[in-house]
Amino acid sequence: MKRYSKSIVVSAAPDQVFDYVDDHTRFSSHMSSSSWMMMGGSMHISTDSKLGKEVGSHILMKGSILGIPLFIDEVVTEYKKPSIKSWKTVKIRNLMVVGDYGMKIEILPQAHNSLLRVSIDYDMPNKNKWLGVLLGDWYAKWCVQQMLDGAKKYFIPKT
């Protein structure tokens, strides 16, 4: 597995930051909107009845890229509000640049702010490994950065 991790300081208390990242439709919104990185495709994000907010809960993503149907089933593996949440894939279909992956969110208090760290551990895709070698690292960095940028933007004071 490969790993990428990045942190930012957010102008909010850890419980506020955790509440933001705990809503996957908001925190993973970069997957649900069409973009050049998604090759014009998008994913619909849903959860089971536990809303992705406890160990064992499922987060589902369905969509397509270039007409190819994609499916991801993730399960929450660690949940310690307001400091840690992690999840991993349990079923994937047609992922092109990464294979199975796990993500972890860590939130550490820093005075009146919070340090938000997002990390991804990922394998190369089962098919077309050359695409993973070519774009996997780039995609992992883009995904983590999108999550951090979303959090940073969300907590910018409104005027």
Secondary structure, 3 states (H helix, E strand, C coil): CEEEEEEEEECCCHHHHHHHHCCHHHHCHHHHCCCCCCCCCEEEEEECCCCCCCCCCEEEEEEEECCEEEEEEEEEEEEECCCEEEEEEEEEECCCCCCCEEEEEEEEEECCEEEEEEEEEECCCCCCHHHHHHHHHHHHHHHHHHHHHHHHHHCCCCC
